[in-house]
């Protein structure tokens, strides 16, 4: 009877030790999975932030190019107007000289 009680005691101890080990491993696995999930989430967030920054820089650059093109077009337009005014002034002066010379 004493041997049987000792065997049950050892068996119960063995079962408890095995269960504690199993639960410790399960806890460690959960902790590792949570850490990996958190790191993955952080990586995703960083990737999203980087993509947003790239998009913002690209939009800003596009807007700057558009503004620059508009400014250059305005400068070209003003240059053409000045050129036409100079041509008109020259024609007018030529006409005036021709009319007053006769």
C-alpha positions as CSV (number, residue, x, y, z in Angstrom):
1,X,0.0,0.0,0.0
2,X,2.8,2.3,0.8
3,X,4.4,1.6,-2.6
4,X,1.2,2.4,-4.3
5,X,0.8,5.7,-2.5
6,X,4.4,6.6,-3.3
7,X,3.8,5.6,-7.0
8,X,0.6,7.9,-7.1
9,X,2.6,10.7,-5.5
10,X,5.4,10.4,-8.1
11,X,2.8,10.0,-10.9
12,X,0.9,13.1,-9.7
13,X,4.2,15.0,-9.4
14,X,5.2,13.9,-12.9
15,X,1.9,15.0,-14.3
16,X,2.0,18.3,-12.6
17,X,5.6,19.0,-13.7
18,X,4.6,18.0,-17.3
19,X,1.6,20.3,-17.2
20,X,3.6,23.2,-15.8
21,X,6.2,22.7,-18.5
22,X,3.5,22.6,-21.2
23,X,1.9,25.8,-19.9
24,X,5.3,27.5,-19.6
25,X,6.0,26.6,-23.3
26,X,2.6,27.8,-24.3
27,X,3.0,31.1,-22.5
28,X,6.5,31.6,-24.1
29,X,5.0,30.8,-27.6
30,X,2.2,33.3,-27.0
31,X,4.6,36.0,-25.8
32,X,6.9,35.4,-28.9
33,X,3.8,35.5,-31.2
34,X,2.6,38.7,-29.6
35,X,6.1,40.3,-29.9
36,X,6.3,39.2,-33.6
37,X,2.8,40.5,-34.3
38,X,3.7,43.8,-32.6
39,X,6.9,44.1,-34.6
40,X,4.9,43.3,-37.8
41,X,2.4,45.9,-37.0
42,X,5.1,48.5,-36.3
43,X,6.7,47.6,-39.6
44,X,3.4,48.0,-41.4
45,X,2.8,51.4,-39.7
46,X,6.3,52.5,-40.7
47,X,5.7,51.4,-44.3
48,X,2.4,53.3,-44.4
49,X,4.1,56.4,-43.0
50,X,6.9,56.1,-45.5
51,X,4.4,55.7,-48.4
52,X,2.4,58.7,-47.2
53,X,5.6,60.8,-47.0
54,X,6.6,59.7,-50.5
55,X,3.1,60.6,-51.8
56,X,3.2,64.0,-50.1
57,X,6.7,64.7,-51.5
58,X,5.6,63.6,-55.0
59,X,2.4,65.8,-54.8
60,X,4.5,68.8,-53.6
61,X,7.0,68.3,-56.3
62,X,4.2,68.0,-58.9
63,X,2.6,71.2,-57.6
64,X,6.0,73.0,-57.7
65,X,6.5,71.8,-61.3
66,X,3.0,73.0,-62.3
67,X,3.6,76.4,-60.6
68,X,7.0,76.7,-62.3
69,X,5.5,75.8,-65.7
70,X,2.7,78.4,-65.2
71,X,5.2,81.0,-64.2
72,X,7.4,80.3,-67.3
73,X,4.3,80.4,-69.5
74,X,3.4,83.8,-68.0
75,X,6.9,85.1,-68.5
76,X,6.9,83.8,-72.1
77,X,3.5,85.4,-72.7
78,X,4.7,88.8,-71.3
79,X,7.8,88.6,-73.5
80,X,5.7,88.0,-76.6
81,X,3.4,90.9,-75.6
82,X,6.4,93.2,-75.2
83,X,7.8,92.0,-78.6
84,X,4.4,92.7,-80.3
85,X,4.3,96.1,-78.6
86,X,7.8,96.9,-79.8
87,X,6.9,95.8,-83.3
88,X,3.7,97.9,-83.2
89,X,5.6,100.9,-81.9
90,X,8.2,100.5,-84.7
91,X,5.5,100.2,-87.4
92,X,3.7,103.2,-85.9
93,X,6.9,105.3,-85.9
94,X,7.6,104.2,-89.4
95,X,4.1,105.2,-90.5
96,X,4.4,108.5,-88.7
97,X,7.7,109.3,-90.3
98,X,6.4,108.3,-93.7
99,X,3.2,110.5,-93.3
100,X,5.1,113.5,-91.9
101,X,7.8,113.2,-94.6
102,X,5.2,113.7,-97.4
